[in-house]
């Protein structure tokens, strides 16, 4: 295993535009459960509270659930070793950027700079009327329904069910993927579309695919060149040894 990690470390060093593509699995070690699968959030909660139509019709109930699930728990999470090492590799210019499907803000907290938060973030809110954005620290989200200065209802700035992907995030992620010659897939099953298509685009362009997942994904037997069946934190702590 260590020889394989040493090999991919050398491949990363030789790459011209390596990126990380991350999903819920990278944040499990930070205490954030995945949304789907065994032990996932949707085994315990009905996700209707983040359906767009439900939110418009029942903002108070929706905010009650979001406050509990996202802001009171996810908002307290800290980056783990995987987030930190990815940030350090970016600072050393070995990784050029991160595309994350996660809304937990942990890549930014860890220090990564060139990030596309494909599905948005819990770190800001947006008015459903005037589109004004607010950073979370500047808004009291303990009230029943947080509101904009214009009186409009504030919605967390992440993608709800029934809502399209932000155009900027979509275009920037595609630009990064098309430029990449190496993609490190971390903690994602590849089942959420359209995000899940991105590594396939990279592979079609000739990129090397390194995958770190605790179980096989939609990528493993189709496009993955190097598969590491291990926790993200352990993989990146081992990988770090070859960059210091």
N, C-alpha and C positions, 0 to 999 in steps of 0.2 A: 504493500500500500504506500509506504513512504517513497519507494522508488517511483511509483506512479505520480505522487504529488510533486516530487522533484522534477519529473519529466514535464508536467503541465506548468510548473513554475518557469521552466526554461522556455516553454512555448509562449507563455504570457510575456516574458521579458523580450522575446523576439517579435511579438505582435506590434502592429502599427496603430490599431484602434480596437482595444479590448474593452468590452462593457460588461457590467453585471446586470442580470435580469432576475429580479427577485419577487417572491410571493410570500404568502402567509407563513410558510415553514421557517423562514429566516427569523421571524419574530416570536416563535413559540418559546425559544429559550429566554426571551424577555418577559415571559409570563402572559403573552397574548395568545389565546386559543385561535385556531383557524375558524373560518366561517362554516366550512363544510367538512364532511367526513367524521370519523369517530372522535367524540369529544368536542366537536365543533360547536360554535355559538348557535347555529340553527337547529341543533338537537335540543336546545334548552329554550330558545325563543322563536316566536313566529316572526319572520323577517318582514311582515307586511308594514311595520312601522317605518321602514325606509323605502316603501313603494311611493313613487312621486304623487300619484293620485290620492293615496291615503294621507300623505303628509299635508297636501292642500286642504283636504276635507277635515282632518283631525290633527292640527298642528300641536295642540296641547298634549294629546296622548303620545304623539310621535316624539316630541321633545322629552317627555318623561322617560321613555324607553332609551332614547339616544343618550340622555344625561347619565343614566345608570350604566349602560353597556359600553359606550364609547368614551365619554369624558371623565367619568369617575374611576374607570379602571384602565382602559387603554391609555388615557392621558397621563397616567402616573408611571407608565413603563419606561425603562431605561434601555439604551442600546446595549447589545451583547457583543461578544468578541467578533462575530461575523460582520456586524455593522462597522465596528471600529477598524478592523483590518481592511475592509473594502475602502474606507475613507483614507487610511494610510497609504494604500496602493495608488489611490487617485492622487494624493499629495506627491507621491514619488513618480507620477506620470505613467505608471504601468497600466492602470485602469483609467480610461478617459471619461467614463460617466456611468450612471446608474439609471435603469428604467425599473421602477418598482410598481407593483400592483397594489401595494399596501397604502393605507391611509394614515398610518400611525406616526408619521413624521420622524421615525427613528434614524433613517439615513442622514437627514439634515442635522439632527441632534448629535450624531456621531461625527459630523464634520464634513460629510460629502458635499460637494458644491454643484457639480454638473448633474442634476437629477431631474428626471421626468417622473412626477407622481401621476401615473397614468389614470388612476381613478380618483384623483384629488387628495384632499388632506382634511384631518380633523382640526388642523391648526388655524383655520380661518372660516369665516361665515360669509354668506352672500345674500343680499336682499332679493327676494323674489319679484319685487316691483321695479326698483331702480338699478339693480345689479351692483350696488356699492358693496365693497368688500371690507371686512373687519378682521383684524387679528384677534384670536381668542382672548389674550390678556386684556384687551380693551373693552370687552363686553361682559356684562353680568349674565351668565347663562343659568343662574339659579332661579331666575324668574320663570313663570309658566311658559311664556312664549317670548323669547328674545326678539326685539324689534329694531329696525333701522331708524335713523333720524327722520326719514320720510314717513314713518309709520308702517312700512311694509314688514312682513314677517321675515326673519332671518333663517336661512337654511344652512346647515353645514356644507362646506365647499367640497363635498365629494359626490361621486356619481350614485344616484339612487336607482333602484330598479325602475325601468321605464324611462330612463333619462339617457341621452346620448353622451358620448365621450367629448370632453372639451376639445375643440378643434386644434388649439395650440399644442396641447399635450399629444394629441394624435399625430400631428404633423412632425413635431420634434422627435418623438419616439421612432417614427418611421425613418426620419433622416439619420438618426443615430444607428439604427439597425442596418440600414443600407450602406453605411460607411464602415461598419464593423468588420473585422477579420477574425474576431474571436468573441464568443459570448459565453459567460459563466452563468448558467441557470442555477438558481438557488431557491429551494423550498417552494416550488410551484408544480402542480400536477398538469398544468397546461390546458385546463378545461374551461377557463373563463375566456370568452370571445368578446371583442377582437384581440385582446392582449395576447392570448395564447398563440396567435398566428405569428407573432413577431420573430421568435427564434427560427421558424421555418423559412421566413424570408431571408434571414441571415445565412442559413445553411444553403439555400438555393443560390446565394451569391458567393458561395465558396468558403464561408466562415467555419472555423473550428468550434465545436460545441463541447463545453465542459459542463457536466451536470452534477450537482450536489443535492441529493434528495434521500430521505429515509425510506422511500419506497419508489418503485418504478412509476414513471409518468407517461404522458402522451408522447414524450420526446425520446425516451430511453432507447427503445428498440427501432426507432425510425431515423433520428438525426444525430443522436448523441455519439461523440467520439470517445470521450472519457467519462465514465460514470463512477461516482463515489457514493456508496450507500452508507452515509454517515451524517451526523448532525452538523449543521453549518458551522457552529462555533468551533468544533473540533477540527473540521477541515481547514478553516482559515487560520487557526492557531498553528497548525502544522505547516500550512503554506507560507506563513509569515517567516518561518525559519530560513527560507531560501531568499528572502529579500532584506535581510539584516546583516 
